[in-house]
């Protein structure tokens, strides 16, 4: 029997929300940037990396650990 680790799942969900907020917040500032073409891929890379890490955290938390 495996027990789900809800702390890791909740932390993963919070990280996904933070990544989405960061992405849309920075897209607002990209239009005002001097070099928005270079800023947009950087913001996307950071948001994608954080989103990927959070998805892994959610999956690991839902798999859980043995009791």
C-alpha positions in Angstrom: 0.0 0.0 0.0 1.3 3.4 -0.9 0.5 6.6 0.9 0.3 9.8 -1.1 2.5 12.7 -0.1 0.1 15.6 -0.2 2.7 18.2 0.8 4.7 17.6 -2.4 1.5 17.6 -4.5 0.4 21.0 -3.0 3.9 22.4 -3.5 3.8 21.3 -7.1 0.4 22.9 -7.7 1.6 26.2 -6.1 4.7 26.1 -8.4 2.5 25.7 -11.5 0.4 28.6 -10.5 3.5 30.7 -9.8 5.0 29.8 -13.2 1.9 30.8 -15.0 1.6 34.1 -13.1 5.3 34.8 -13.8 4.9 34.0 -17.5 1.9 36.3 -18.0 3.3 39.0 -15.8 6.6 39.1 -17.8 4.7 39.1 -21.1 3.2 42.3 -20.0 6.7 43.8 -19.5 8.1 42.2 -22.7 6.2 44.7 -24.8 7.9 47.6 -23.0 11.4 46.0 -23.1 14.1 47.3 -25.4 14.8 43.8 -26.6 11.6 41.9 -26.3 12.7 39.2 -28.8 15.4 38.0 -26.5 13.3 38.4 -23.3 10.4 36.3 -24.4 12.3 33.0 -25.0 14.1 33.4 -21.7 10.8 33.9 -19.8 9.3 30.9 -21.6 12.3 28.7 -20.7 12.1 29.7 -17.0 8.4 29.2 -16.8 8.6 25.9 -18.7 11.4 24.6 -16.4 9.5 25.5 -13.3 6.3 24.0 -14.7 8.1 20.7 -15.6 9.7 20.5 -12.1 6.3 21.0 -10.6 4.7 18.3 -12.7 7.3 15.9 -11.6 6.7 16.9 -8.0 3.0 16.2 -8.4 3.5 12.8 -10.0 6.0 11.8 -7.3 3.6 13.0 -4.6 0.7 11.1 -6.1 2.7 7.9 -6.4 3.6 8.2 -2.7 5.8 6.1 -0.6 5.4 2.6 0.8 3.9 2.3 4.3 
